[in-house]
Every structure is written in C-alpha cells, then in structure tokens.
Amino acid sequence: MTPPTGPRKRPGPLTRAVGVLGELLLTLGALGLLFVLWEVWWTGLGADAERDQAAGDLFAHLETLDDDEDSAGSDQGSATPGAERIYELADDTEVIGMLYIPRLEEDGTLPIREGVGPESIDRIAVGHYPTTQMPGEPGNFALAGHRDIYGRILFDQDQLTAGDRIYVQSPDGYFTYEVTESYVVPPDRVEVLEPLPGEPGEDPGEDAVLTLTTCDPPYVASDRLITHAELVDSVPLSDGPPEAISQRVEAAAASGQGPSLERED
C-alpha cells in the first residue's frame, strides 16, 4: 500500500512566471524557424522558370544585335572584346549577360541584370552595380546576389577559393576571371566597389576585376561577403565559349529556347 503523500505544494508565482516565459520562448523560436523555412521556400518558387526566361531574353537580344551587325556589314572578327554592345542592354532591368561559376555547380549559371534593387536581384539573378564598370573595361565589374532567399543563388560563395574561374558572357564576348581573394566586411564598406577595390580615387590602369557581393552570415546578414577575381582572358562571341563552360552555355541557350551563342560563319 502506498503511503499518503499529503497535499502537493503549489508552485509559487516566480516558478509559474519562469515556466510561462520558457514556453513563450520555445513558441517564438519555433515560429522563427518556421518563418525562415517559409521565406526560403516561398522566395525560391519558380526559380528555374525565372532563370530560363532571363536566358531566353538575353539570347533573343543577342540574336537581334547579331542580325543588326550583319546587316551593317560589321564583323567583330577575333579582336579583343571591349564593352560597346552591353550598354545597349543596360536599361532598367534588362538582362545584360550570364554568369557562370563552375565551382557552384547547379547554382553556377546565373542571369545578370542591370541594377541591384529588388526588381533585379529578387528575380533569381545577380545584379550589376550601375556605378561600376562593365566587362571589357578597366576597373571593377561588381555584382550583388542573394545568399539565403530568392533561390539562394550565392549561398555557396564562401566555397570559392583563389584560382577558381568565373566566366561572364556578354553581348561583347566571353570574359574569364580568376578568383584572388574573399573576405567579410561591414555593409558600409563601399570602397570594395571602387574601380580599384579598396583604393578610393585610385586609377585602376589597365586592370580589370570582377567583384561578387552577398550577405554574411546566412540568415543573419549583418555583414557582406566579398569575392574579387581578376580578368585573365577574353574572346569575342564568334570564337565560341571557353571549353570549361561550353556545355553550360549550350544548356542555358536550350533552357531559354534561344540560339546557340557560338555564331556560324
């Protein structure tokens, strides 16, 4: 037989308050986690379709530009590409190129839109800072992209290491960049966007770099992850894409239902 235990001692006001606070914190934590998961899932809906549409838009523009060039009797030949035709596309949120980052695997084929506002980078694309230079120009071709929402396209940017190749396909040609460094800065360190990154007012000379910017760390976004890469090669579109991205270029063209970017003579 179990002996009587007597009346149970009721918890005091402080104990009850701590219990309520604990339950409230657990509830808030669960809601916060659900919100993050919902935000990542919701903003990523339609990512592939958005990317394909952007590729189709770019290739359609390229086909038009090539037709106009052929009609005028102009031939780019094998000259080193500059940055003439890309400015014809840099209007509002037009797609001005494609970014290929083999290290990022499936997420390494990205449209480039002009501008870094929501109308550009919320559309599963990287955005070009309008105050920075274009591929083919000395200076800094700087791009921004989301880390953990809207397709999480630069989520693995921190995996880039020195020597990795980044490729840009523009209406003027193919540009090959080689990663030199990555680091984290506060969001107000805008000198990373200077023509010579980190050196305000300095002339870059003939140096051309690409800069990728995204939020860091993921889901907190208190800082910015910066990756710099230097231009090591460039060829006109008529030469065809570099071998390392040839399959990606053809896949992007096919998904966007656009023409191949390797022109026929």
Summary of the structure (lengths in Angstrom):
residues: 265
radius of gyration: 24.8
end to end distance: 100.4
largest distance: 106.8
contacts: 818
relative contact order: 0.15
helix: 37%
strand: 23%
